[in-house]
Amino acid sequence: MNKAKAKQYWKENLKYLIILLSIWFSVSYGAGIVFRSSLDAFHVGGFPLGFWFAQQGSIYVFVLLIFVYVRLMNKLDSKYGFDKD
């Protein structure tokens, strides 16, 4: 593998990481802390939505983002030829 190809691979990988971690931060910090009082007007399972995001929602989003990351990385590996053993 040449260095230019490897550099482009890692550039795309870091782009995915930054985007996905930004989404997770926005959900956990924004929904759980910043917008908590506004979200508390709604309820999920008998609990205020802001509390739910702070306690459960950000964890669910994180797990979902792990699956998204795996899918993106599988596509990226295929694109650069790393899927062949």
OpenMM code with the backbone's topology and positions (N, CA, C; nanometers):
from openmm import Vec3, app, unit

residues = "MET ASN LYS ALA LYS ALA LYS GLN TYR TRP LYS GLU ASN LEU LYS TYR LEU ILE ILE LEU LEU SER ILE TRP PHE SER VAL SER TYR GLY ALA GLY ILE VAL PHE ARG SER SER LEU ASP ALA PHE HIS VAL GLY GLY PHE PRO LEU GLY PHE TRP PHE ALA GLN GLN GLY SER ILE TYR VAL PHE VAL LEU LEU ILE PHE VAL TYR VAL ARG LEU MET ASN LYS LEU ASP SER LYS TYR GLY PHE ASP LYS ASP".split()
positions = [
    Vec3(0.0852, -0.1183, 0.0000),
    Vec3(0.0000, 0.0000, 0.0000),
    Vec3(0.0890, 0.1237, 0.0000),
    Vec3(0.0561, 0.2181, -0.0837),
    Vec3(0.1386, 0.3378, -0.0879),
    Vec3(0.0965, 0.4371, 0.0200),
    Vec3(0.1853, 0.5320, 0.0466),
    Vec3(0.1619, 0.6265, 0.1571),
    Vec3(0.0460, 0.7212, 0.1285),
    Vec3(0.0295, 0.7598, 0.0029),
    Vec3(-0.0801, 0.8513, -0.0313),
    Vec3(-0.2151, 0.7859, -0.0046),
    Vec3(-0.2254, 0.6587, -0.0407),
    Vec3(-0.3493, 0.5847, -0.0187),
    Vec3(-0.3762, 0.5677, 0.1313),
    Vec3(-0.2724, 0.5367, 0.2067),
    Vec3(-0.2863, 0.5211, 0.3519),
    Vec3(-0.3256, 0.6533, 0.4177),
    Vec3(-0.2669, 0.7619, 0.3702),
    Vec3(-0.2985, 0.8931, 0.4276),
    Vec3(-0.4444, 0.9298, 0.4007),
    Vec3(-0.4922, 0.9024, 0.2807),
    Vec3(-0.6314, 0.9312, 0.2463),
    Vec3(-0.7265, 0.8445, 0.3295),
    Vec3(-0.6892, 0.7182, 0.3518),
    Vec3(-0.7699, 0.6276, 0.4341),
    Vec3(-0.7864, 0.6849, 0.5750),
    Vec3(-0.6762, 0.7261, 0.6364),
    Vec3(-0.6835, 0.7785, 0.7723),
    Vec3(-0.7532, 0.9133, 0.7780),
    Vec3(-0.7418, 0.9912, 0.6720),
    Vec3(-0.8123, 1.1190, 0.6670),
    Vec3(-0.9630, 1.0955, 0.6693),
    Vec3(-1.0105, 1.0005, 0.5909),
    Vec3(-1.1533, 0.9675, 0.5902),
    Vec3(-1.1968, 0.9065, 0.7233),
    Vec3(-1.1119, 0.8215, 0.7804),
    Vec3(-1.1419, 0.7598, 0.9094),
    Vec3(-1.1581, 0.8678, 1.0174),
    Vec3(-1.0678, 0.9635, 1.0214),
    Vec3(-1.0765, 1.0706, 1.1205),
    Vec3(-1.1993, 1.1582, 1.0975),
    Vec3(-1.2353, 1.1785, 0.9720),
    Vec3(-1.3563, 1.2552, 0.9409),
    Vec3(-1.4782, 1.1848, 0.9997),
    Vec3(-1.4871, 1.0538, 0.9805),
    Vec3(-1.5978, 0.9770, 1.0382),
    Vec3(-1.5996, 0.9878, 1.1907),
    Vec3(-1.4832, 0.9734, 1.2523),
    Vec3(-1.4750, 0.9812, 1.3984),
    Vec3(-1.5206, 1.1165, 1.4506),
    Vec3(-1.4742, 1.2227, 1.3872),
    Vec3(-1.5095, 1.3573, 1.4318),
    Vec3(-1.6600, 1.3802, 1.4189),
    Vec3(-1.7173, 1.3391, 1.3073),
    Vec3(-1.8610, 1.3578, 1.2865),
    Vec3(-1.9417, 1.2779, 1.3885),
    Vec3(-1.9083, 1.1503, 1.4057),
    Vec3(-1.9857, 1.0653, 1.4960),
    Vec3(-1.9701, 1.1067, 1.6423),
    Vec3(-1.8497, 1.1432, 1.6819),
    Vec3(-1.8304, 1.1879, 1.8203),
    Vec3(-1.8956, 1.3238, 1.8447),
    Vec3(-1.9032, 1.4066, 1.7422),
    Vec3(-1.9733, 1.5345, 1.7549),
    Vec3(-2.1230, 1.5121, 1.7752),
    Vec3(-2.1772, 1.4152, 1.7033),
    Vec3(-2.3190, 1.3805, 1.7226),
    Vec3(-2.3415, 1.3319, 1.8647),
    Vec3(-2.2541, 1.2438, 1.9117),
    Vec3(-2.2703, 1.1909, 2.0475),
    Vec3(-2.2583, 1.3020, 2.1511),
    Vec3(-2.1615, 1.3904, 2.1332),
    Vec3(-2.1449, 1.5017, 2.2265),
    Vec3(-2.2684, 1.5906, 2.2262),
    Vec3(-2.3181, 1.6203, 2.1075),
    Vec3(-2.4364, 1.7064, 2.0968),
    Vec3(-2.5565, 1.6462, 2.1679),
    Vec3(-2.5757, 1.5163, 2.1503),
    Vec3(-2.6890, 1.4496, 2.2144),
    Vec3(-2.6685, 1.4436, 2.3655),
    Vec3(-2.5522, 1.4015, 2.4094),
    Vec3(-2.5317, 1.3846, 2.5538),
    Vec3(-2.5234, 1.5182, 2.6267),
    Vec3(-2.4518, 1.6135, 2.5710),
    Vec3(-2.4373, 1.7429, 2.6375),
    Vec3(-2.5579, 1.8324, 2.6110),
    Vec3(-2.5980, 1.8384, 2.4831),
    Vec3(-2.7087, 1.9267, 2.4465),
    Vec3(-2.8408, 1.8822, 2.5051),
    Vec3(-2.8792, 1.7585, 2.4775),
    Vec3(-3.0087, 1.7100, 2.5235),
    Vec3(-3.0093, 1.6816, 2.6738),
    Vec3(-2.8975, 1.6373, 2.7274),
    Vec3(-2.8932, 1.6008, 2.8686),
    Vec3(-2.8670, 1.7163, 2.9622),
    Vec3(-2.8049, 1.8244, 2.9130),
    Vec3(-2.7679, 1.9350, 3.0019),
    Vec3(-2.8242, 2.0684, 2.9535),
    Vec3(-2.7866, 2.1105, 2.8321),
    Vec3(-2.8210, 2.2439, 2.7842),
    Vec3(-2.9714, 2.2608, 2.7622),
    Vec3(-3.0331, 2.1657, 2.6919),
    Vec3(-3.1753, 2.1769, 2.6592),
    Vec3(-3.2630, 2.0929, 2.7510),
    Vec3(-3.2101, 2.0527, 2.8637),
    Vec3(-3.2825, 1.9654, 2.9546),
    Vec3(-3.4149, 2.0262, 2.9998),
    Vec3(-3.4119, 2.1514, 3.0390),
    Vec3(-3.5346, 2.2131, 3.0911),
    Vec3(-3.6434, 2.2214, 2.9839),
    Vec3(-3.6053, 2.2473, 2.8596),
    Vec3(-3.7038, 2.2512, 2.7506),
    Vec3(-3.7573, 2.1124, 2.7199),
    Vec3(-3.6696, 2.0134, 2.7233),
    Vec3(-3.7103, 1.8764, 2.6921),
    Vec3(-3.7934, 1.8133, 2.8032),
    Vec3(-3.7824, 1.8662, 2.9248),
    Vec3(-3.8571, 1.8090, 3.0369),
    Vec3(-4.0079, 1.8285, 3.0238),
    Vec3(-4.0508, 1.9089, 2.9278),
    Vec3(-4.1948, 1.9252, 2.9038),
    Vec3(-4.2547, 1.7968, 2.8457),
    Vec3(-4.1698, 1.7126, 2.7868),
    Vec3(-4.2133, 1.5858, 2.7290),
    Vec3(-4.1695, 1.4720, 2.8195),
    Vec3(-4.2414, 1.3616, 2.8130),
    Vec3(-4.2103, 1.2473, 2.8990),
    Vec3(-4.1926, 1.1201, 2.8167),
    Vec3(-4.0993, 1.0356, 2.8610),
    Vec3(-4.0749, 0.9045, 2.8007),
    Vec3(-4.0785, 0.8032, 2.9144),
    Vec3(-4.1718, 0.7118, 2.9079),
    Vec3(-4.1821, 0.6092, 3.0118),
    Vec3(-4.2072, 0.6664, 3.1500),
    Vec3(-4.2744, 0.7815, 3.1580),
    Vec3(-4.3039, 0.8428, 3.2870),
    Vec3(-4.1941, 0.9343, 3.3380),
    Vec3(-4.0834, 0.9458, 3.2645),
    Vec3(-3.9726, 1.0317, 3.3056),
    Vec3(-3.9585, 1.1503, 3.2113),
    Vec3(-3.9158, 1.2653, 3.2630),
    Vec3(-3.8938, 1.3796, 3.1748),
    Vec3(-3.7899, 1.3469, 3.0673),
    Vec3(-3.8120, 1.3968, 2.9455),
    Vec3(-3.7257, 1.3638, 2.8322),
    Vec3(-3.5810, 1.4084, 2.8548),
    Vec3(-3.5604, 1.5244, 2.9162),
    Vec3(-3.4236, 1.5705, 2.9449),
    Vec3(-3.3512, 1.4746, 3.0376),
    Vec3(-3.4192, 1.4284, 3.1401),
    Vec3(-3.3616, 1.3300, 3.2321),
    Vec3(-3.3337, 1.1993, 3.1591),
    Vec3(-3.4283, 1.1575, 3.0728),
    Vec3(-3.4106, 1.0325, 2.9991),
    Vec3(-3.2875, 1.0389, 2.9104),
    Vec3(-3.2678, 1.1513, 2.8386),
    Vec3(-3.1491, 1.1644, 2.7541),
    Vec3(-3.0218, 1.1625, 2.8378),
    Vec3(-3.0246, 1.2269, 2.9524),
    Vec3(-2.9057, 1.2295, 3.0373),
    Vec3(-2.8726, 1.0910, 3.0916),
    Vec3(-2.9752, 1.0104, 3.1209),
    Vec3(-2.9528, 0.8802, 3.1820),
    Vec3(-2.9452, 0.7654, 3.0822),
    Vec3(-3.0292, 0.7646, 2.9809),
    Vec3(-3.0375, 0.6512, 2.8901),
    Vec3(-3.0136, 0.6883, 2.7445),
    Vec3(-3.0700, 0.7986, 2.7018),
    Vec3(-3.0688, 0.8357, 2.5610),
    Vec3(-2.9298, 0.8483, 2.5014),
    Vec3(-2.8387, 0.9113, 2.5734),
    Vec3(-2.7032, 0.9278, 2.5196),
    Vec3(-2.6315, 0.7938, 2.5066),
    Vec3(-2.6635, 0.6993, 2.5936),
    Vec3(-2.6042, 0.5660, 2.5844),
    Vec3(-2.6582, 0.4936, 2.4609),
    Vec3(-2.7894, 0.5034, 2.4377),
    Vec3(-2.8483, 0.4414, 2.3189),
    Vec3(-2.7916, 0.5013, 2.1911),
    Vec3(-2.7765, 0.6324, 2.1902),
    Vec3(-2.7195, 0.6985, 2.0725),
    Vec3(-2.5754, 0.6526, 2.0513),
    Vec3(-2.4986, 0.6396, 2.1586),
    Vec3(-2.3606, 0.5948, 2.1475),
    Vec3(-2.3533, 0.4539, 2.0881),
    Vec3(-2.4376, 0.3645, 2.1349),
    Vec3(-2.4388, 0.2274, 2.0821),
    Vec3(-2.4802, 0.2276, 1.9351),
    Vec3(-2.5793, 0.3070, 1.8997),
    Vec3(-2.6198, 0.3198, 1.7602),
    Vec3(-2.5050, 0.3728, 1.6747),
    Vec3(-2.4322, 0.4704, 1.7260),
    Vec3(-2.3191, 0.5263, 1.6522),
    Vec3(-2.2061, 0.4243, 1.6344),
    Vec3(-2.1922, 0.3315, 1.7270),
    Vec3(-2.0931, 0.2242, 1.7105),
    Vec3(-2.1288, 0.1398, 1.5884),
    Vec3(-2.2566, 0.1042, 1.5751),
    Vec3(-2.2997, 0.0263, 1.4582),
    Vec3(-2.2818, 0.1046, 1.3286),
    Vec3(-2.3109, 0.2341, 1.3329),
    Vec3(-2.2902, 0.3190, 1.2147),
    Vec3(-2.1415, 0.3233, 1.1793),
    Vec3(-2.0564, 0.3365, 1.2802),
    Vec3(-1.9120, 0.3410, 1.2569),
    Vec3(-1.8615, 0.2102, 1.1950),
    Vec3(-1.9104, 0.0979, 1.2439),
    Vec3(-1.8704, -0.0319, 1.1887),
    Vec3(-1.9096, -0.0406, 1.0416),
    Vec3(-2.0300, 0.0019, 1.0105),
    Vec3(-2.0761, -0.0005, 0.8709),
    Vec3(-1.9901, 0.0908, 0.7832),
    Vec3(-1.9633, 0.2119, 0.8320),
    Vec3(-1.8805, 0.3057, 0.7560),
    Vec3(-1.7395, 0.2520, 0.7356),
    Vec3(-1.6841, 0.1909, 0.8382),
    Vec3(-1.5476, 0.1386, 0.8277),
    Vec3(-1.5414, 0.0178, 0.7350),
    Vec3(-1.6453, -0.0641, 0.7346),
    Vec3(-1.6486, -0.1760, 0.6398),
    Vec3(-1.6488, -0.1250, 0.4964),
    Vec3(-1.7280, -0.0196, 0.4710),
    Vec3(-1.7286, 0.0404, 0.3375),
    Vec3(-1.5926, 0.1021, 0.3046),
    Vec3(-1.5328, 0.1688, 0.4021),
    Vec3(-1.4023, 0.2311, 0.3801),
    Vec3(-1.2947, 0.1254, 0.3552),
    Vec3(-1.2991, 0.0176, 0.4297),
    Vec3(-1.2037, -0.0919, 0.4080),
    Vec3(-1.2187, -0.1509, 0.2683),
    Vec3(-1.3429, -0.1658, 0.2250),
    Vec3(-1.3661, -0.2172, 0.0896),
    Vec3(-1.3131, -0.1200, -0.0152),
    Vec3(-1.3349, 0.0057, 0.0071),
    Vec3(-1.2919, 0.1091, -0.0869),
    Vec3(-1.1397, 0.1069, -0.1045),
    Vec3(-1.0650, 0.0844, 0.0037),
    Vec3(-0.9205, 0.0881, -0.0013),
    Vec3(-0.8567, -0.0514, -0.0084),
    Vec3(-0.9386, -0.1553, -0.0160),
    Vec3(-0.8858, -0.2899, -0.0335),
    Vec3(-0.8384, -0.3599, 0.0909),
    Vec3(-0.8846, -0.3148, 0.2081),
    Vec3(-0.8460, -0.3792, 0.3340),
    Vec3(-0.9403, -0.4912, 0.3735),
    Vec3(-1.0440, -0.5145, 0.2961),
    Vec3(-1.1399, -0.6187, 0.3307),
    Vec3(-1.0963, -0.7567, 0.2851),
    Vec3(-0.9871, -0.7645, 0.2147),
    Vec3(-0.9367, -0.8933, 0.1657),
    Vec3(-0.8363, -0.9501, 0.2652),
    Vec3(-0.8552, -1.0752, 0.3002),
    Vec3(-0.7617, -1.1395, 0.3942),
    Vec3(-0.6575, -1.2208, 0.3199),
] * unit.nanometer
topology = app.Topology()
chain = topology.addChain("A")
for resn in residues:
    res = topology.addResidue(resn, chain)
    for name in ("N", "CA", "C"):
        topology.addAtom(name, app.Element.getBySymbol(name[0]), res)
